[in-house]
Amino acid sequence: MPSSRATITPSDLYPLQTGNAWSYDVDTGDESTTLGIARVEAFDGRIAEVHTGRTVVRYEVLPEGIRVPPGDAWLIRAPLVEGATWAGRGGRTARLASIDMTVETPAGTFDGCVEVVEMGGKLELEVRTVYCPQVGPVRVSSTMHSNVSDRVATVSAQLRGYEVNPVQPPER
């Protein structure tokens, strides 16, 4: 019987409140590390706008998960059951590979984390993202295998620091 994380929601795993920010040590595979920063610039209770450098990505936060509009691609989707699959970004298929990981990063050690693995799509990428409750993405790696040569290119990021504000209940 598959394990489940029924008490944790996708929004707990990627808290997208305005002002939340994450910094990452990004290894591009060329023996140097760069700093990557992601920040939620706006969130209206449903649509979050996340800025990473000059890139802006919009996410739709729904009870069943975090969707990448338009279309039916999801970052993470309930139910959080190990082995669950859904349509991922870029035509990839996402699978919940693990639901109770402990992860160490420069920002600290985090428990109760989940790993989502996205595979396939047009570019045949493998993207692994580890999300931790009340923190967000703490580790991301993207691997591409060349169809022309035997080269494998991997870019990875580890959480260096973060500022996550608690979810505020709606005003009455």
C-alpha positions as a Markdown table, in Angstrom:
| # | Residue | x | y | z |
|---|---|---|---|---|
| 1 | Met | 0.0 | 0.0 | 0.0 |
| 2 | Pro | 1.5 | 3.4 | -1.0 |
| 3 | Ser | 2.4 | 5.8 | 1.8 |
| 4 | Ser | 0.5 | 9.1 | 2.0 |
| 5 | Arg | 1.1 | 12.7 | 3.4 |
| 6 | Ala | -2.6 | 13.5 | 4.0 |
| 7 | Thr | -2.0 | 16.3 | 6.5 |
| 8 | Ile | 0.4 | 18.2 | 4.2 |
| 9 | Thr | -1.0 | 20.1 | 1.2 |
| 10 | Pro | 0.8 | 21.2 | -2.0 |
| 11 | Ser | 0.5 | 24.8 | -0.7 |
| 12 | Asp | 2.4 | 23.8 | 2.5 |
| 13 | Leu | 5.2 | 22.5 | 0.3 |
| 14 | Tyr | 5.5 | 25.6 | -1.8 |
| 15 | Pro | 4.2 | 28.6 | 0.2 |
| 16 | Leu | 3.6 | 31.3 | -2.4 |
| 17 | Gln | 2.8 | 34.3 | -0.2 |
| 18 | Thr | 3.8 | 37.8 | -1.4 |
| 19 | Gly | 7.3 | 38.6 | -0.2 |
| 20 | Asn | 8.5 | 34.9 | 0.2 |
| 21 | Ala | 12.0 | 34.5 | -1.2 |
| 22 | Trp | 14.5 | 31.8 | -1.7 |
| 23 | Ser | 18.2 | 32.0 | -2.6 |
| 24 | Tyr | 20.1 | 29.1 | -4.2 |
| 25 | Asp | 23.6 | 28.0 | -4.9 |
| 26 | Val | 23.3 | 27.0 | -8.5 |
| 27 | Asp | 25.9 | 24.6 | -10.1 |
| 28 | Thr | 25.8 | 24.8 | -13.9 |
| 29 | Gly | 28.4 | 22.0 | -14.2 |
| 30 | Asp | 31.2 | 24.3 | -15.3 |
| 31 | Glu | 33.1 | 24.2 | -11.9 |
| 32 | Ser | 31.5 | 27.4 | -10.7 |
| 33 | Thr | 28.6 | 28.2 | -8.5 |
| 34 | Thr | 26.3 | 31.2 | -9.0 |
| 35 | Leu | 23.6 | 32.7 | -6.9 |
| 36 | Gly | 19.9 | 32.3 | -7.9 |
| 37 | Ile | 17.1 | 34.1 | -6.2 |
| 38 | Ala | 13.3 | 33.5 | -6.6 |
| 39 | Arg | 10.8 | 35.9 | -5.0 |
| 40 | Val | 7.0 | 36.0 | -4.9 |
| 41 | Glu | 6.2 | 39.5 | -6.1 |
| 42 | Ala | 2.5 | 39.2 | -6.1 |
| 43 | Phe | -0.2 | 36.7 | -4.8 |
| 44 | Asp | -3.9 | 37.5 | -5.0 |
| 45 | Gly | -5.0 | 34.3 | -3.1 |
| 46 | Arg | -5.1 | 32.3 | -6.4 |
| 47 | Ile | -2.4 | 33.5 | -8.8 |
| 48 | Ala | 1.2 | 33.8 | -7.6 |
| 49 | Glu | 3.8 | 35.7 | -9.7 |
| 50 | Val | 7.4 | 34.4 | -9.0 |
| 51 | His | 10.4 | 36.4 | -10.3 |
| 52 | Thr | 13.7 | 34.6 | -10.9 |
| 53 | Gly | 16.1 | 37.1 | -12.4 |
| 54 | Arg | 14.3 | 38.4 | -15.5 |
| 55 | Thr | 12.0 | 35.5 | -15.7 |
| 56 | Val | 8.4 | 35.7 | -14.4 |
| 57 | Val | 6.4 | 32.5 | -13.8 |
| 58 | Arg | 2.8 | 32.5 | -12.8 |
| 59 | Tyr | 1.4 | 29.7 | -10.7 |
| 60 | Glu | -2.3 | 29.0 | -9.9 |
| 61 | Val | -2.8 | 27.8 | -6.3 |
| 62 | Leu | -5.8 | 25.5 | -6.1 |
| 63 | Pro | -7.0 | 23.1 | -3.4 |
| 64 | Glu | -5.8 | 20.2 | -5.5 |
| 65 | Gly | -2.3 | 21.6 | -6.1 |
| 66 | Ile | -0.1 | 24.2 | -7.8 |
| 67 | Arg | -0.8 | 24.5 | -11.5 |
| 68 | Val | 1.2 | 26.2 | -14.3 |
| 69 | Pro | -1.4 | 28.1 | -16.4 |
| 70 | Pro | -2.5 | 28.0 | -19.1 |
| 71 | Gly | -3.0 | 24.3 | -19.7 |
| 72 | Asp | -3.0 | 21.3 | -17.4 |
| 73 | Ala | 0.6 | 21.2 | -16.2 |
| 74 | Trp | 1.2 | 20.9 | -12.4 |
| 75 | Leu | 4.2 | 21.5 | -10.2 |
| 76 | Ile | 2.8 | 19.4 | -7.4 |
| 77 | Arg | -0.7 | 17.8 | -7.0 |
| 78 | Ala | -2.7 | 16.2 | -4.3 |
| 79 | Pro | -3.2 | 13.6 | -3.1 |
| 80 | Leu | 0.3 | 13.4 | -1.9 |
| 81 | Val | 0.7 | 9.7 | -2.3 |
| 82 | Glu | 4.0 | 8.1 | -3.2 |
| 83 | Gly | 3.9 | 6.9 | -6.8 |
| 84 | Ala | 1.1 | 9.4 | -7.8 |
| 85 | Thr | 1.6 | 10.8 | -11.3 |
| 86 | Trp | 0.2 | 13.9 | -13.2 |
| 87 | Ala | 0.9 | 16.1 | -16.2 |
| 88 | Gly | 4.1 | 18.1 | -15.6 |
| 89 | Arg | 5.7 | 21.0 | -17.3 |
| 90 | Gly | 7.1 | 20.9 | -20.8 |
| 91 | Gly | 5.1 | 17.8 | -21.7 |
| 92 | Arg | 6.9 | 15.8 | -19.0 |
| 93 | Thr | 5.1 | 13.3 | -16.7 |
| 94 | Ala | 5.6 | 14.1 | -13.0 |
| 95 | Arg | 5.7 | 11.4 | -10.3 |
| 96 | Leu | 5.8 | 11.8 | -6.5 |
| 97 | Ala | 8.9 | 9.7 | -5.9 |
| 98 | Ser | 9.3 | 10.1 | -2.1 |
| 99 | Ile | 7.1 | 11.6 | 0.6 |
| 100 | Asp | 9.3 | 11.6 | 3.7 |
| 101 | Met | 12.8 | 12.7 | 3.0 |
| 102 | Thr | 15.3 | 14.4 | 5.2 |
| 103 | Val | 17.4 | 16.9 | 3.2 |
| 104 | Glu | 20.6 | 18.8 | 4.2 |
| 105 | Thr | 21.3 | 22.1 | 2.4 |
| 106 | Pro | 23.4 | 25.2 | 3.2 |
| 107 | Ala | 20.2 | 26.7 | 4.6 |
| 108 | Gly | 19.7 | 23.8 | 7.1 |
| 109 | Thr | 18.3 | 20.3 | 7.6 |
| 110 | Phe | 14.7 | 19.7 | 6.7 |
| 111 | Asp | 12.4 | 16.8 | 7.5 |
| 112 | Gly | 9.2 | 15.5 | 6.0 |
| 113 | Cys | 10.1 | 16.6 | 2.4 |
| 114 | Val | 8.7 | 15.2 | -0.8 |
| 115 | Glu | 10.5 | 14.6 | -4.1 |
| 116 | Val | 8.8 | 15.2 | -7.5 |
| 117 | Val | 10.5 | 13.7 | -10.5 |
| 118 | Glu | 9.5 | 15.0 | -14.0 |
| 119 | Met | 10.6 | 12.9 | -17.0 |
| 120 | Gly | 10.2 | 13.1 | -20.8 |
| 121 | Gly | 8.7 | 15.8 | -22.8 |
| 122 | Lys | 10.1 | 17.5 | -25.9 |
| 123 | Leu | 13.6 | 17.9 | -24.5 |
| 124 | Glu | 13.8 | 14.6 | -22.7 |
| 125 | Leu | 14.7 | 16.3 | -19.4 |
| 126 | Glu | 14.7 | 14.7 | -16.0 |
| 127 | Val | 13.9 | 17.3 | -13.4 |
| 128 | Arg | 14.0 | 16.4 | -9.7 |
| 129 | Thr | 12.6 | 18.9 | -7.1 |
| 130 | Val | 12.5 | 18.4 | -3.4 |
| 131 | Tyr | 9.9 | 20.5 | -1.6 |
| 132 | Cys | 9.8 | 20.8 | 2.2 |
| 133 | Pro | 6.9 | 21.8 | 4.4 |
| 134 | Gln | 6.7 | 25.5 | 5.2 |
| 135 | Val | 9.9 | 26.1 | 3.3 |
| 136 | Gly | 9.4 | 25.4 | -0.4 |
| 137 | Pro | 11.8 | 24.0 | -3.0 |
| 138 | Val | 15.1 | 23.1 | -1.3 |
| 139 | Arg | 16.9 | 21.2 | -4.0 |
| 140 | Val | 16.3 | 21.1 | -7.8 |
| 141 | Ser | 18.3 | 19.3 | -10.5 |
| 142 | Ser | 17.7 | 19.2 | -14.2 |
| 143 | Thr | 19.5 | 16.7 | -16.4 |
| 144 | Met | 19.5 | 16.5 | -20.2 |
| 145 | His | 20.9 | 13.6 | -22.2 |
| 146 | Ser | 22.1 | 14.5 | -25.7 |
| 147 | Asn | 20.6 | 12.5 | -28.5 |
| 148 | Val | 23.6 | 13.4 | -30.7 |
| 149 | Ser | 26.5 | 12.5 | -28.3 |
| 150 | Asp | 26.9 | 10.7 | -25.1 |
| 151 | Arg | 27.0 | 14.0 | -23.2 |
| 152 | Val | 24.9 | 14.6 | -20.1 |
| 153 | Ala | 24.3 | 18.1 | -18.8 |
| 154 | Thr | 23.1 | 18.7 | -15.3 |
| 155 | Val | 22.2 | 22.0 | -13.6 |
| 156 | Ser | 21.5 | 21.8 | -9.8 |
| 157 | Ala | 20.5 | 24.2 | -7.1 |
| 158 | Gln | 20.5 | 23.9 | -3.3 |
| 159 | Leu | 18.8 | 26.2 | -0.9 |
| 160 | Arg | 21.2 | 28.7 | 0.6 |
| 161 | Gly | 18.6 | 30.9 | 2.5 |
| 162 | Tyr | 14.9 | 31.7 | 2.6 |
| 163 | Glu | 12.3 | 34.0 | 4.0 |
| 164 | Val | 8.9 | 32.5 | 4.2 |
| 165 | Asn | 6.0 | 34.3 | 5.8 |
| 166 | Pro | 3.3 | 32.1 | 7.4 |
| 167 | Val | 0.0 | 31.9 | 5.6 |
| 168 | Gln | -2.4 | 34.4 | 7.0 |
| 169 | Pro | -6.0 | 33.4 | 7.4 |
| 170 | Pro | -8.5 | 35.5 | 5.4 |
| 171 | Glu | -9.8 | 38.6 | 7.1 |
| 172 | Arg | -13.4 | 38.5 | 8.3 |
